[in-house]
Amino acid sequence: PLFTVLILYMWYAELPSCSTIASMVAIISGLVVASSAEASFDWTGFEMGMASNAFLQSRNVLNKDLLGRAALADERPGSAPMLLALTLIAAAPLQLLLHLLVRAVSGSPLWPERDPSSHCAHAYTRILEIPLAFCGYHIFSILVLSRVHPVVHALLNALKRGVVIGVSATVLGESKPPLWQAGMLLALLGVLFSGVSK
């Protein structure tokens, strides 16, 4: 949410409300506490995560701007989100190319081996799942963004990440220290406070 608020302020001079600032303080504090308890914390990973968030939130703010402009040009409800969804589906071939490029650079085989015991169709399907899942994620993200403010969208993303991490840790049988749990609880309370205060 921090990057979204900063981008909205820098590009549109939109000031956040006091409740948004309070919820962001809780979320950021909770994430700092949870990260300090994480044994595998790495500064390079943290910096890459922050850069990824900055670009993601820039995209979200720009998409919301495009959705607003499309709504002004076309009064039919839902036409702008569908246009963006179709645009993202067209991005699937590019995503596939990027996925294959990463596999080639990392030394992974580009295509499955022709072993009689393997099912090639299944292996090819697995290669296509990543770009299609990526496009599907963005389609639903834009559909949500078409109905809410970019800051609310960013808060929902923060909530989603906390839930995914917690559920994954539980399913994989990882035990998280109490400090991590307290940090995640504080971050989730910040998201809930933002939702209740709207």
C-alpha positions as CSV (number, residue, x, y, z in Angstrom):
1,P,0.0,0.0,0.0
2,L,2.9,2.4,0.6
3,F,4.0,2.5,-3.0
4,T,0.4,3.0,-4.2
5,V,-0.1,6.0,-1.8
6,L,3.3,7.4,-2.9
7,I,2.5,7.0,-6.6
8,L,-0.9,8.5,-6.3
9,Y,0.6,11.4,-4.5
10,M,3.4,11.9,-7.0
11,W,1.3,11.5,-10.1
12,Y,-2.1,12.9,-9.1
13,A,-1.4,14.9,-5.9
14,E,-3.9,12.7,-4.1
15,L,-3.4,12.7,-0.4
16,P,-4.3,9.6,1.7
17,S,-6.8,9.8,4.5
18,C,-5.8,9.5,8.1
19,S,-7.2,6.0,8.4
20,T,-5.2,4.9,5.3
21,I,-2.0,6.3,6.9
22,A,-2.8,4.6,10.3
23,S,-3.5,1.2,8.5
24,M,-0.3,1.5,6.5
25,V,1.7,2.1,9.7
26,A,0.2,-1.0,11.2
27,I,0.8,-3.1,8.0
28,I,4.4,-1.9,7.6
29,S,5.2,-2.4,11.3
30,G,3.7,-5.9,11.2
31,L,5.8,-6.8,8.1
32,V,9.0,-5.5,9.7
33,V,8.3,-7.5,12.8
34,A,7.5,-10.6,10.9
35,S,10.5,-10.2,8.6
36,S,12.9,-9.7,11.6
37,A,11.8,-13.1,12.8
38,E,12.4,-14.9,9.5
39,A,15.6,-16.9,9.5
40,S,15.9,-16.9,5.7
41,F,15.7,-13.1,5.4
42,D,18.0,-11.7,2.7
43,W,18.6,-8.0,1.8
44,T,18.9,-8.8,-1.9
45,G,15.6,-10.6,-1.9
46,F,14.0,-7.7,0.1
47,E,15.3,-5.1,-2.4
48,M,14.0,-7.2,-5.3
49,G,10.6,-7.6,-3.6
50,M,10.4,-3.8,-3.0
51,A,11.2,-3.2,-6.7
52,S,8.6,-5.7,-7.8
53,N,6.0,-4.0,-5.5
54,A,6.9,-0.6,-6.9
55,F,6.3,-1.8,-10.5
56,L,3.2,-3.7,-9.6
57,Q,1.6,-0.7,-7.9
58,S,2.6,1.6,-10.8
59,R,0.8,-0.8,-13.1
60,N,-2.2,-0.9,-10.9
61,V,-2.4,2.9,-10.7
62,L,-2.0,3.2,-14.5
63,N,-4.6,0.5,-15.1
64,K,-7.1,2.3,-12.8
65,D,-6.4,5.5,-14.8
66,L,-7.0,3.6,-18.1
67,L,-10.2,2.1,-16.7
68,G,-11.5,5.5,-15.7
69,R,-10.8,6.9,-19.2
70,A,-12.4,4.0,-20.9
71,A,-15.5,4.3,-18.7
72,L,-15.8,8.0,-19.7
73,A,-15.5,7.0,-23.4
74,D,-17.9,4.1,-23.2
75,E,-20.8,4.1,-20.9
76,R,-21.5,0.3,-21.1
77,P,-20.5,-1.3,-17.7
78,G,-17.9,-4.0,-17.9
79,S,-16.5,-3.1,-21.3
80,A,-13.3,-1.6,-20.0
81,P,-12.4,-4.6,-17.8
82,M,-13.2,-7.0,-20.6
83,L,-10.9,-5.1,-23.0
84,L,-8.1,-5.2,-20.5
85,A,-8.7,-8.9,-19.9
86,L,-8.5,-9.7,-23.6
87,T,-5.3,-7.6,-23.8
88,L,-3.8,-9.8,-21.0
89,I,-4.8,-13.0,-22.7
90,A,-2.9,-11.8,-25.8
91,A,0.1,-11.4,-23.5
92,A,0.2,-15.2,-22.8
93,P,2.5,-15.9,-25.8
94,L,5.0,-13.3,-24.5
95,Q,4.8,-14.8,-21.0
96,L,5.5,-18.3,-22.5
97,L,8.5,-16.9,-24.3
98,L,9.8,-15.3,-21.1
99,H,9.3,-18.5,-19.2
100,L,11.2,-20.5,-21.8
101,L,14.0,-17.9,-21.8
102,V,14.3,-18.2,-18.0
103,R,14.4,-22.0,-18.2
104,A,17.1,-21.8,-20.9
105,V,19.2,-19.3,-18.8
106,S,18.8,-21.4,-15.6
107,G,20.0,-24.5,-17.4
108,S,16.6,-26.3,-17.2
109,P,15.6,-28.3,-20.2
110,L,13.5,-26.2,-22.6
111,W,11.3,-29.2,-23.6
112,P,10.6,-32.5,-21.9
113,E,12.8,-35.4,-22.7
114,R,11.4,-37.9,-25.1
115,D,11.3,-40.8,-22.7
116,P,8.8,-43.5,-23.5
117,S,7.6,-43.6,-19.8
118,S,6.8,-39.9,-19.7
119,H,3.7,-38.3,-21.0
120,C,4.9,-35.5,-23.4
121,A,1.4,-33.9,-23.6
122,H,1.3,-33.6,-19.9
123,A,4.8,-32.0,-19.8
124,Y,3.9,-29.5,-22.5
125,T,0.7,-28.6,-20.6
126,R,2.8,-28.0,-17.5
127,I,5.0,-25.5,-19.4
128,L,1.9,-23.6,-20.5
129,E,0.4,-23.4,-17.0
130,I,2.8,-20.7,-15.7
131,P,2.1,-18.1,-18.4
132,L,-1.7,-18.8,-18.4
133,A,-1.8,-18.6,-14.6
134,F,0.1,-15.3,-14.7
135,C,-2.4,-13.9,-17.2
136,G,-5.3,-15.2,-15.2
137,Y,-4.0,-13.6,-12.1
138,H,-3.8,-10.2,-13.8
139,I,-7.2,-10.6,-15.4
140,F,-8.8,-11.0,-12.0
141,S,-6.6,-8.3,-10.5
142,I,-7.8,-5.8,-13.1
143,L,-11.5,-6.9,-12.6
144,V,-11.1,-6.2,-8.9
145,L,-9.3,-2.9,-9.6
146,S,-12.1,-1.8,-11.9
147,R,-14.4,-1.8,-8.8
148,V,-12.2,-0.4,-6.0
149,H,-9.7,2.3,-5.4
150,P,-6.0,1.5,-6.0
151,V,-5.2,1.7,-2.3
152,V,-7.9,-0.7,-1.4
153,H,-6.5,-3.0,-4.1
154,A,-3.1,-2.8,-2.6
155,L,-4.5,-3.6,0.8
156,L,-6.2,-6.6,-0.6
157,N,-2.9,-7.7,-2.1
158,A,-1.2,-7.4,1.3
159,L,-4.0,-9.4,2.9
160,K,-3.7,-12.0,0.2
161,R,0.0,-12.4,0.7
162,G,-0.3,-12.8,4.5
163,V,-3.0,-15.4,4.1
164,V,-1.0,-17.3,1.4
165,I,2.1,-17.3,3.6
166,G,0.2,-18.5,6.6
167,V,-1.7,-21.2,4.8
168,S,1.5,-22.4,3.0
169,A,3.4,-22.6,6.3
170,T,0.6,-24.6,7.8
171,V,0.2,-27.0,4.9
172,L,4.0,-27.5,4.7
173,G,4.2,-28.1,8.4
174,E,6.5,-25.2,9.0
175,S,6.4,-23.7,12.5
176,K,6.6,-19.9,12.6
177,P,8.0,-18.2,15.7
178,P,5.6,-16.1,17.9
179,L,7.3,-12.9,16.8
180,W,6.5,-13.7,13.1
181,Q,2.9,-14.6,14.1
182,A,2.6,-11.3,16.0
183,G,3.9,-9.3,13.0
184,M,1.5,-11.0,10.6
185,L,-1.4,-10.4,13.0
186,L,-0.5,-6.7,13.3
187,A,-0.3,-6.5,9.5
188,L,-3.7,-8.2,9.1
189,L,-5.3,-6.0,11.7
190,G,-4.0,-3.0,9.7
191,V,-5.7,-4.3,6.6
192,L,-8.9,-5.0,8.5
193,F,-8.8,-1.5,10.2
194,S,-8.6,0.1,6.7
195,G,-11.6,-1.9,5.5
196,V,-13.7,-1.1,8.6
197,S,-12.8,2.6,8.5
198,K,-13.9,3.2,4.9
